[in-house]
């Protein structure tokens, strides 16, 4: 059979209702991982839902316990046709964020898949159950079209703690390095740039969460009797934040700013349109780094965000000087930023500005990655996607958000290609999460084309010179 047969098989999987049935069953499993526990549904999703399906496709499957008690188990499934053939590593996560029952629109339940027009509602439809269901369905379509062979080896790694910051993922990948041995990484997560156009991204921005705290005294004091003679920690913290990022969102600390955008990067971002969808927020003119386009600010630059501020009791303020104040902040950054030194950089900056009394603590870190734009796998993937859906994909050098891509690109040393099947207004992590049926159907065709083209002799750049991964920041 031919490539067109593989795409027809993938389309039929959607059109005849099998995709809906599979996703319906998977959404119904309450695999929440961000609630502070490890519910039994996480292991059940791997053992009862995914393993039988993968085993039927010729995968050797095993559950790997998580060495970190905060996270659920992992599934490693390897399908080896010939040890001499190259290997693809793919990835997904079976866990979801809290269902947030009672906050969804009337008629919607986070654990029941519901179709309304082009939208498929349910927790995990966009992140990530719907996306790995697309990939697995496309793989079955290609195996059927090729008589049960791919022409390469394939390994799946499914985790169940991504929404809890992937505890144990790095340790398991280091422990299972031989089982995860591969030549290329392809996975689906995150959103497209626009719903109507496919996207290929090559890494992700990194993130460092840090907290600024000022503890001035053990308790509050009357603002009339003591105002003017006692330091107000909220006032000082507000001014300290203003030295880090200005009133228009521009980072003021030179060492937290990224390298200048080079011409290949600017060229890749030149045609990207950010926002403009019916559910997208309007962009704020003049916000962020001046002199850059919206795509350059979002994808190619660093941002420093204040995620939460706390002082006193905002719900019921009283006439008292608060005893302490706290700001939870986040630096999203691109490759080339000295993020490992963030605490020292912020500490030195605050000291220089006279804020020696403010404490700095780093709470969460993740590196930035970006496969070089001239890597042969990039042009290969773009050509394959265009051949499958008739239009060129938007190319993102890196996702604006963050994924654990540094583990695949850095620890495992793989070139990384991400092909997302969600879109920015999918309500990911919020009530009313949904997947667009039209995007899912096209995603099945795209993934079937990629899986098929990987096995075509002489088409994929498997030679050693093409297999250089992007270095993590």
C-alpha positions, 0 to 999 in steps of 0.5 A: 500500500502507499502513503495515501492509504496510510492517510486514508486509514488515519482519516477513517479512524476519526470519521468512523468514530473510533477516535471519539470512542478511544478519547471518551474512555481516556477522558473518563479516567480521573488522572489528576496529578496536581492535587498533591497525591498520586491517585491509582488512576495514574497507574491504571491509565498506563496498565489498563488503557495504553499497554493493551493497545501498544502490545497489540501493535508489537510493543514490549511494554513495562511499567517503571516505578517513579523513584520520586514519591511525588509522581506517578509511574512511567510506561516504556514501550519499545517496538524493535524491528531490527537493531540495525535500524534507527529508532524514534522516541516519542512521548506523552503524558497521561495525567491531567490538571484538576478537573475543577468540577462545578466550574465548567459551563452548564452541560459539561463535565470534565470527565465526560467527552462531549462534542458540540460543533467543532469542539470536543470538551473534556479534561485532557482533550487538549493536554495531553490525552487527545494529542497522544491519542492522535499519534497512536491512531496515526501509528496504527494507520501506518502499520496497517498500510505497511503490512505491520512494519514501519521500517524503523524502531519506535519507543514510547515514553508516557509519564503521569506527572507532567502537570506536577512538574514531571517529578522523577522524569530526569531520573528515570530517563537517566536510569533507562537510557539504554531502553530509551536509546533513539536517534530522533524525538517526535512528540505532540504537546502544546498549542499550534500558533493558529488553529487553522495552520499546523505548527512545528516547534523545536524546543521550548523556553525555559522557566525559573520560578522565584519568590521575593519575601520581606519579613519586617516584623512578627505582626502588624501595627496600626497604620495611624499610630505607627504609619510613617515610622515603620517600614511597610514591606508591601511598599518596599517590595513593590519598588523592588519589583519595579527595579526588575521589570518596568511599568511596560514589562521590559526587563531591567536587569541586563543579565536576565535579558537574552542574547540579541535575535539573529537574522535566521531567528527573526526570519523564522518569526517574521510571518508568525501571527500571534493572537487574532482568534475569536477567543484570544485576548487582544494584544496590548500595544507597547507592552514588553521589549520595544522594537520587537514584533509580537512573535519576537517578544513571545518566542524569541525573548525573555519575560519576567512575570509577577505571578502573585503578590501578597501582603495583608488581607486583600479580601478584608483589608484593615488599617494596619501596616502588614508585617510581611510581603511576598511576590511570586515571580517567573522568568521565561527565557530562551537559549543563551540566558544564564538562568542557573545564576538567577538567584545570584543575579537577582540578589546582587541587583537588589543589593545594589538597589538598596534592597538587602532586606528582601530574601530571594528563593528559587522554587522551580527551574527548567532549561530552555532548548532549541534545535538549530534551524538549519538541522536537516530534520527541520526541513524534512518535517516541514516538507512532510507536513506540507505534503500531508495537509497542503499547507506549510506549517508555522515554524517556531524555533521554540515554544513560548511556554515550557516543556521538559524538552531539556531531558530529551535534547540534553540528557538523551542528546536527541534532535527534538521535533514537536507537532502540536494538535491543540490551539491557543484558546483551548482552555488548557488547565481551565474549565471548558478545556476542548480539542478542535475536531477539525484539528484532530482530524488533520493531526491524524493525517499529519502524524500518519505522513510523518510516521510513513515518511520516516520509513521511506528509504532515502527520505529521512535524514538518518545519517549521523551528520543530521543527528545533532541535538539542540543544546539546552541553555 
